[in-house]
Amino acid sequence: MTPIHVPIGARELRTNMSGFQALASLHQALSAFEGEHLCIDCATLSWLDAHLSAPFQTIALHCVAKGNRLQLANLRDSVRTILKKNGLLKDKAPDTNHTTMPVTRFELHQEVEFANYTRRHMARREMPAMTPQLKAKFYEGIDELFANSSLHSSSKIRVTVAGQFFPRNERLSFSISDGGRGIDGSLRAAGLTILSSEDAIDWAMQPNNTSRHGDIPGGLGLRLIRDFVEVNRGTLTVCSSSGFWMQNGSEVSKKRLRHRFPGTAVVLDIMTSDKNRYDLKAAQDPRNIW
C-alpha cells in the first residue's frame, strides 16, 4: 500500500500558540483517515521542542487507534537525533548529555509509576533549591497532573509524558498529555457550562474553582505550581480541546485554536537559572506557600 503523505504543516513546533495550533491542525488532518497507511511529511520541520513529543505522541496514538499505520518521513538530522534520544522513534540513540526525560506512556491507573518517573527525572542539580518540605509539596502538585487525567479525562489511550533540559537556555521543560475529553468536556460532565474551551481552562485554573472538575491540578497543588511559576518566572501552558492558556511569570493569556487538540496537554517550564531558595512560609493558612 502506497502511503498517503500528510504534511506536518509547520517549520517549528515550540511551546507556544503557533506550536499547538500546528499540532491541532495535524490532528484534524489525520482524523480524516481510517485503516490507511499514513506518512507525516516533516520536510519543513527544522525544530521541535523535545518535550512536545508527548502531545505529538497523543496525536499519533489517536491516529493508530483508528486502524491507521503511521510513520514519519523526511526528518532533518537534527530533529531525528532529538527524537531518537528521547525515545519517540524506535531507533533509539544514547542520551550522552543526560538532558532528556524519555517519552513514556502510562495507563490511567499507574499513578505510582508516574510519581517514580517524575522524581527520577526532575531531581536534577540544576533545579531551583527547595527545602524538603516544599519539594514534597511540589511533587504532589506534579502528581495531581496525572491524578486528574486519571480521574476525569476518560481517555481511551495512554497518558504520555516527556521532558527536556535546555542547558543553553537554562530551562527544564516537562509535558504531560492525556488525549481525553478535554477540560471543557469534563466540566460539562460535572454539570457546568462554560462558553469556550479557553474559558474552561481559565476557570479550572483558579484554585477555588477546580475541586477536581478539570484535567489539571486542584487545590494546593495548583496554587503551589502557579505561585512557583510566578516567582520562578517560568511558564505554565495548558492546551485543551480548542483552548490555549498560558501563564508567563505573573501574566496570563488565553486564546482559541482553529482546530481541536485531542484532550489536555500541560507543559511546565522551569527556569533553572533561578537562584532563589524556596520554602513553605510559616503561616496559619496552609495554602499560603511562600
Disulfide bonds with the S-S distance in Angstrom:
none
